[in-house]
Amino acid sequence: MCLTTLWKSGCLLAVAVLLATSTSFAQPAAPPSPTEPPSASELHARLREMLGRPGGLTSDQAAARAAQTSLDVRIKEAEMLAAAADVDRALIAYYPRVTLSARYARLSSIGDQRLGNVVVAPSVGPGPVPPGTPLFNVPLELPVALNQYTLQANLTVPLSDYLLRTGQTVAATTETRTAAEIETRATRLSVATQARILYYSWARARLQEVVAAQSVEQARGHHQIAEATYQGGRGSRADVMRAESQLARAELLLERARNLRIVSEEQLRIATHDPGQKPYEIGENLLAPPPDEGKQETVQKLYQEALRRRLELRAFESGERSLAEQRRATKAGYYPRLDAFGNAYYANPHQRYFPQRDEWNATWDLGVQLTWTPNDLGIASASVDSVDARRARIAAQKAAFRDALRNEVVQTYQAMRETDASMATSERGLAAAEEAYRVRRELYSLGRATTVEIIDAETDVLRARLEMINARIEQRVARARLEHAVGRDVRR
């Protein structure tokens, strides 16, 4: 709304003045000539002086600053980093799983453990036991270790995952990361386009403030003429009051233009996150014709170009590929799981040694394990259905975006053509209004024109100047919107 507020104000001002001064009357004598108001050439000089200022702000600079400092872009960048972390996590699944553990246990006492008795002879030296040697019945006891220490290393190789799950998961997360990167770029371009439009709105407000200031000077000069004519006895008090009313309206329009310039400049500072307070200067010649003015293109050609260039469509395509890979990885739950494993043990006492001894021993084992959980079939089936639903949603969103994109291209293209036609019309209208005003002033000085005619001519000039500025700025805005709609800003 702020883009056209001042222009509408000028139009309403013109209508109000025309209605208020619909009754005309003649002035019989020539009034004295007071201070001459600023001419059209002086206004053009003022406008040209404001444009293309060395070191001034340009739309490209505003767009770059906004894209660099945008909070929306920061959010997308954070999502991109999260997607990159998911890729790293998926890649780790290619490595065999290593598990290291250390265990200590204190066992409760279970008393002496006996395997029965054994008959032994007293030591009689080497050789066979002589006949008649007395034998003794001795119980056979096993030691019990109450403190157990175990160090274990486990290596698991997910053989079935390499075939059915890991590669698909890596591909899916990679596509998700690509989609996040594309969305970040698309957000940056969208922010830059909005900043360009804000820049043009601020520049329009500054130029319209100059026009409004000139209209005040013009109305003040006419008021002086009416006052001098009335003091000389050649005019009426109504002429003076009309001139005063015209001056008051022009001053109100100037105040509105000044407020609009302040608000639009603040909006531009917010978009670019500029903490400074130094007033901006216009670094572009915005009243010059755009480079592609008059270039003829068809809507269908522009739409096809947009389908090739727009980053949002690429993001949708990456999202579709990611979900396709996720579906393949999810279907791995339909099949049994095959793992190769290896273990190394270092324990005190070691369970494989008999009897137990208070000493450290090392052993190892290798094997292959096939596991299958029937419940995983239902879980995998539901997960596949969920992925299919997400794929259908993305496909619908992509189709809806294509429709919206075609509508955007058509609207921006027609807006560009309309602004080109409006520019040609406003230039001719301004030339005619300024010439009519010059003629009316000369006739008024000769007593052959009325106050109402002068006021009407002033209103026409003001309206034509505002329309010319508005048309030229709208040309820039329309081209910025069309460039973004077609995707030509991607080249930057």
C-alpha positions in Angstrom: 0.0 0.0 0.0 2.8 2.4 0.8 4.1 2.1 -2.8 1.1 4.1 -4.2 -0.1 6.1 -1.2 1.5 9.4 -2.4 0.4 9.0 -6.0 -3.2 8.3 -4.8 -3.0 11.4 -2.6 -2.0 13.5 -5.6 -4.9 12.1 -7.6 -7.4 12.8 -4.7 -6.0 16.2 -4.4 -6.6 16.9 -8.0 -10.1 15.7 -7.9 -10.9 17.7 -4.7 -9.5 20.8 -6.3 -11.5 20.3 -9.5 -14.7 19.9 -7.5 -14.0 22.8 -5.2 -13.4 25.1 -8.1 -15.9 24.1 -10.6 -17.4 27.6 -10.9 -15.2 29.9 -13.0 -15.2 33.6 -13.4 -13.1 36.1 -15.4 -10.5 38.5 -14.1 -10.8 41.8 -15.9 -7.3 43.1 -15.5 -3.7 41.9 -15.4 -2.3 41.4 -11.9 1.2 42.4 -10.9 4.0 39.8 -11.4 5.3 38.5 -8.0 8.2 36.0 -7.5 8.1 33.5 -10.3 7.6 29.9 -9.1 10.1 27.2 -10.0 9.8 26.1 -13.6 9.7 22.5 -15.0 13.3 22.7 -16.0 14.3 23.6 -12.5 12.4 20.6 -11.2 14.1 18.3 -13.6 17.4 19.7 -12.5 16.6 19.0 -8.9 15.5 15.4 -9.7 18.6 14.8 -11.8 20.8 16.1 -9.0 19.3 13.6 -6.6 19.9 10.6 -8.8 23.1 8.7 -9.5 24.9 10.2 -6.5 28.5 9.1 -6.0 28.6 6.7 -3.1 24.8 6.5 -3.0 22.8 3.4 -2.3 21.8 1.2 -5.3 19.2 -1.5 -5.5 21.9 -4.1 -5.9 23.6 -3.0 -2.7 20.3 -3.0 -0.8 19.5 -6.5 -2.1 23.0 -7.8 -1.2 22.9 -6.4 2.3 19.4 -7.8 3.0 20.4 -11.2 1.7 23.5 -11.3 3.9 21.7 -10.2 7.1 18.2 -11.8 6.6 17.0 -13.8 9.6 15.0 -16.0 7.2 18.2 -16.9 5.4 19.8 -17.7 8.8 17.0 -20.1 9.6 17.4 -21.8 6.2 21.2 -22.0 6.8 20.6 -23.7 10.1 18.4 -26.2 8.5 21.1 -26.8 5.9 23.7 -27.5 8.6 21.3 -29.9 10.2 20.8 -31.7 6.9 24.6 -31.9 6.4 24.9 -33.4 9.9 22.4 -36.1 8.9 24.6 -37.0 5.9 27.6 -37.4 8.2 25.6 -39.6 10.5 24.4 -41.8 7.6 28.0 -42.2 6.4 29.1 -43.5 9.7 26.8 -46.5 9.1 29.3 -47.7 6.5 31.9 -48.4 9.3 31.7 -51.7 11.3 30.3 -51.2 14.7 32.9 -51.5 17.5 31.9 -51.9 21.1 34.3 -51.8 24.0 33.2 -52.8 27.5 34.8 -53.4 30.9 33.1 -55.3 33.7 33.7 -56.0 37.3 31.4 -58.2 39.5 31.6 -59.2 43.2 30.0 -62.6 43.6 28.3 -63.8 46.7 29.9 -66.7 48.6 28.5 -70.2 47.9 30.8 -72.1 50.1 33.3 -74.8 49.3 32.6 -76.7 46.0 33.5 -80.4 46.2 33.6 -83.0 43.5 33.7 -85.9 45.9 36.7 -87.7 47.5 39.9 -89.0 46.1 42.1 -91.8 47.5 45.8 -90.9 47.9 48.8 -92.5 49.4 51.3 -90.9 51.6 54.5 -89.8 49.9 56.7 -92.9 49.7 59.1 -91.7 47.0 59.1 -92.3 43.4 57.9 -95.5 41.9 54.9 -97.7 42.6 53.1 -97.8 45.9 54.4 -100.8 47.8 51.8 -103.3 48.8 50.4 -102.9 52.2 50.8 -99.0 52.1 47.9 -97.4 54.0 45.6 -95.1 51.8 43.8 -92.0 52.8 40.4 -90.6 51.6 40.9 -86.9 50.7 38.0 -84.6 49.6 38.4 -82.9 46.1 37.7 -79.1 46.4 37.5 -76.4 43.7 38.4 -72.8 44.3 35.6 -70.1 43.9 36.6 -66.6 42.7 34.4 -63.9 44.3 35.9 -61.1 42.2 35.5 -61.2 38.4 37.0 -58.9 35.9 36.2 -58.9 32.2 37.4 -56.7 29.2 35.6 -57.3 26.0 35.8 -55.9 22.4 33.0 -56.5 19.9 33.0 -55.9 16.2 29.8 -56.1 14.2 29.6 -55.8 10.4 26.0 -55.1 9.2 26.2 -57.1 5.9 22.5 -56.8 5.0 22.5 -53.1 5.7 25.2 -52.5 3.2 22.9 -54.0 0.5 19.5 -52.8 1.6 19.8 -49.8 3.9 23.0 -47.8 4.3 23.5 -46.7 0.7 19.9 -45.7 0.4 20.0 -43.7 3.6 23.1 -41.8 2.6 21.5 -41.0 -0.8 18.3 -39.8 0.9 20.1 -37.5 3.4 22.3 -36.2 0.6 19.3 -35.2 -1.4 17.7 -33.6 1.7 20.9 -31.6 2.2 20.8 -30.5 -1.5 17.2 -29.5 -1.1 18.1 -27.5 2.0 20.9 -25.7 0.1 18.6 -24.9 -2.8 15.9 -23.6 -0.4 18.5 -21.4 1.3 19.5 -19.9 -2.1 15.8 -19.4 -3.0 15.1 -17.6 0.2 18.2 -15.4 -0.3 16.9 -14.4 -3.8 13.4 -13.8 -2.5 14.7 -11.5 0.3 16.9 -9.7 -2.2 13.9 -9.0 -4.5 11.8 -7.7 -1.6 14.8 -5.4 -0.6 14.9 -4.1 -4.2 11.2 -3.2 -4.0 11.7 -1.5 -0.7 14.6 0.4 -2.2 12.4 1.6 -5.1 9.6 2.6 -2.7 12.0 4.7 -0.7 13.5 6.3 -3.8 10.0 7.0 -5.1 9.1 8.7 -1.8 12.2 10.9 -2.0 11.4 12.0 -5.5 7.8 12.6 -4.7 8.8 14.7 -1.8 10.8 17.0 -4.1 7.7 17.2 -6.4 5.5 18.0 -3.5 7.9 20.7 -2.3 7.8 22.3 -5.7 4.1 22.2 -5.7 4.2 24.2 -2.4 6.4 26.8 -4.0 4.2 26.9 -7.0 1.0 27.3 -4.9 2.8 29.9 -2.7 3.7 31.9 -5.8 0.1 31.8 -7.1 -1.1 32.9 -3.7 1.2 35.9 -3.9 -0.3 36.7 -7.3 -3.9 36.4 -6.0 -3.1 38.6 -2.9 -1.4 41.3 -5.0 -4.3 41.3 -7.5 -6.8 41.6 -4.6 -4.7 44.4 -3.0 -4.7 46.2 -6.4 -8.5 46.1 -6.6 -8.5 43.8 -9.6 -9.4 40.5 -7.8 -11.8 39.2 -5.3 -11.3 37.8 -1.8 -12.6 34.4 -3.1 -9.5 34.2 -5.3 -7.2 34.7 -2.4 -9.1 32.2 -0.3 -8.9 29.6 -3.1 -5.2 30.2 -3.5 -4.8 29.8 0.3 -6.7 26.6 0.2 -4.6 25.3 -2.7 -1.4 26.2 -0.7 -2.7 24.4 2.4 -3.5 21.3 0.4 0.0 21.4 -1.2 1.6 21.8 2.3 -0.4 18.8 3.6 0.7 16.8 0.5 4.3 17.7 1.3 3.9 16.6 4.9 2.5 13.2 3.8 5.3 12.8 1.3 7.9 13.6 4.0 6.3 11.0 6.4 6.2 8.4 3.6 9.9 9.0 2.9 10.8 8.6 6.6 8.7 5.4 6.9 10.1 3.8 3.7 13.6 4.6 4.7 13.1 3.0 8.1 11.7 -0.1 6.4 14.7 -0.2 4.2 17.0 0.0 7.2 15.2 -2.8 8.9 15.4 -5.0 5.8 19.1 -4.4 5.5 19.7 -4.4 9.3 21.5 -1.1 9.0 22.1 0.3 12.5 23.3 3.7 11.2 21.3 6.9 11.0 23.1 8.5 8.0 20.6 9.6 5.4 20.7 7.5 2.2 21.5 8.9 -1.2 20.1 7.5 -4.4 22.9 5.9 -6.3 20.9 5.0 -9.4 19.4 7.1 -12.2 15.9 5.8 -11.7 14.4 8.2 -14.2 16.4 6.7 -17.1 14.7 4.1 -19.2 15.5 0.5 -18.2 17.9 -1.4 -20.5 15.2 -3.8 -21.8 12.5 -1.2 -22.3 10.5 -2.2 -25.4 11.9 -5.7 -25.6 9.2 -8.1 -26.7 8.8 -11.6 -25.1 6.0 -14.0 -24.9 4.4 -15.3 -21.7 4.9 -19.0 -22.8 8.6 -18.4 -23.4 9.0 -16.7 -20.1 7.1 -19.5 -18.3 9.3 -22.2 -19.9 12.4 -20.2 -18.8 11.0 -20.1 -15.2 10.5 -23.8 -15.2 14.2 -24.2 -16.0 15.5 -21.6 -13.6 13.4 -21.4 -10.5 15.2 -22.9 -7.6 12.0 -23.9 -5.8 11.3 -26.5 -8.5 14.8 -28.0 -8.0 14.2 -28.2 -4.3 11.0 -30.1 -4.9 12.8 -32.5 -7.2 15.5 -33.1 -4.6 12.8 -33.7 -2.0 11.2 -36.3 -4.2 14.4 -38.1 -4.8 15.2 -38.1 -1.1 11.8 -39.7 -0.3 12.3 -42.3 -3.0 15.6 -43.4 -1.4 14.0 -43.3 2.1 11.3 -45.7 0.8 14.0 -48.1 -0.4 15.8 -48.0 2.9 12.5 -48.5 4.9 11.7 -51.6 2.9 14.8 -53.2 4.3 12.6 -54.0 7.4 10.8 -56.7 5.3 13.9 -58.9 5.2 16.0 -60.8 7.8 19.1 -59.1 9.1 22.5 -60.6 8.5 25.5 -59.5 10.7 29.0 -60.7 11.0 30.6 -60.4 14.4 33.8 -60.9 16.3 34.6 -60.7 20.0 37.8 -60.6 22.0 37.7 -61.4 25.8 40.3 -60.8 28.5 39.0 -61.9 31.8 40.0 -62.9 35.3 39.0 -65.6 36.0 38.0 -66.7 32.5 34.9 -68.7 32.1 36.3 -71.0 29.5 39.2 -72.1 31.7 38.5 -74.9 34.3 39.0 -74.9 37.0 38.8 -71.2 37.7 42.1 -69.6 38.6 42.9 -66.1 39.8 44.7 -65.1 36.6 44.1 -63.2 33.3 43.4 -65.2 30.1 42.4 -64.1 26.6 40.1 -65.7 24.1 38.2 -64.7 20.9 35.3 -65.8 18.7 34.0 -65.1 15.2 30.6 -65.8 13.6 27.6 -64.8 11.5 24.2 -64.1 12.8 20.9 -64.1 11.0 18.0 -62.5 12.8 14.4 -61.8 11.8 11.6 -60.2 13.8 8.1 -60.8 12.4 6.8 -57.7 14.1 9.1 -55.6 11.9 7.0 -56.4 8.9 4.1 -54.4 10.2 6.3 -51.5 11.3 8.1 -51.5 7.9 4.8 -51.6 6.0 3.4 -48.6 8.0 6.6 -46.7 7.5 6.5 -47.2 3.7 2.9 -46.0 3.6 4.0 -42.9 5.5 6.8 -42.2 3.1 4.4 -42.7 0.1 2.0 -40.1 1.7 4.9 -37.6 2.0 5.9 -38.2 -1.6 2.3 -37.6 -2.7 2.2 -34.4 -0.7 5.4 -33.1 -2.3 4.1 -34.0 -5.8 1.0 -32.0 -5.1 3.0 -29.1 -3.7 5.2 -29.1 -6.8 2.1 -29.1 -9.1 0.6 -26.2 -7.1 3.8 -24.3 -7.3 3.9 -24.7 -11.1 0.4 -23.3 -11.3 1.3 -20.4 -9.0 4.5 -19.8 -11.0 2.6 -19.5 -14.2 0.2 -17.1 -12.7 3.1 -15.1 -11.2 4.8 -14.9 -14.6 1.6 -13.8 -16.4 0.9 -11.1 -13.8 4.4 -9.7 -13.7 4.7 -9.8 -17.5 1.4 -7.9 -17.9 2.4 -5.5 -15.1 5.7 -4.8 -17.0 3.9 -4.1 -20.3 1.4 -1.9 -18.4 4.1 0.1 -16.8 5.8 0.6 -20.2 2.6 1.9 -21.6 2.0 4.0 -18.5 5.5 5.5 -18.8 4.9 6.6 -22.4 1.5 8.1 -21.5 2.8 9.9 -18.4 5.6 11.5 -20.4 3.2 12.9 -22.9 0.8 13.9 -20.2 3.5 15.8 -18.3 4.7 17.6 -21.4 1.1 18.7 -22.1 0.4 19.7 -18.5 3.5 21.8 -18.2 2.8 23.5 -21.5 -0.8 24.2 -20.5 0.3 25.6 -17.2 2.8 27.9 -18.9 0.1 29.2 -21.3 -2.4 29.7 -18.4 0.1 31.7 -16.4 0.7 34.0 -19.4 -3.0 34.4 -20.0 -3.6 35.1 -16.3 -0.9 37.8 -16.4 -2.8 39.4 -19.3 -6.1 39.1 -17.5 -7.4 36.5 -19.9 -7.5 33.5 -17.6 -9.2 32.8 -14.3 -7.9 31.7 -10.9 -9.8 28.4 -11.3 -8.0 27.8 -14.6 -4.6 28.4 -13.0 -5.5 26.1 -10.1 -6.6 23.4 -12.5 -3.4 23.8 -14.5 -1.3 23.5 -11.3 -3.2 20.4 -10.2 -2.7 18.9 -13.7 1.1 19.5 -13.5 1.4 18.1 -10.0 -0.6 15.0 -11.0 1.4 14.5 -14.2 4.7 14.8 -12.4 3.6 12.3 -9.7 2.4 9.9 -12.4 5.6 10.2 -14.3 7.7 9.4 -11.2 5.3 6.6 -10.3 5.4 5.1 -13.8 9.2 5.2 -14.0 9.6 3.5 -10.5 6.9 1.0 -11.3 8.9 0.0 -14.4 11.8 -0.9 -12.1 9.5 -2.7 -9.6 7.8 -4.7 -12.4 11.1 -5.8 -13.9 12.5 -6.8 -10.5 9.4 -8.9 -9.9 9.5 -10.4 -13.4 13.2 -11.2 -13.1 12.6 -13.1 -9.9 9.5 -14.8 -11.2 11.4 -16.1 -14.3 14.5 -17.0 -12.2 17.0 -14.7 -14.0 18.2 -13.5 -10.6 19.7 -16.9 -10.1 22.6 -15.9 -12.3 23.7 -13.4 -9.6 
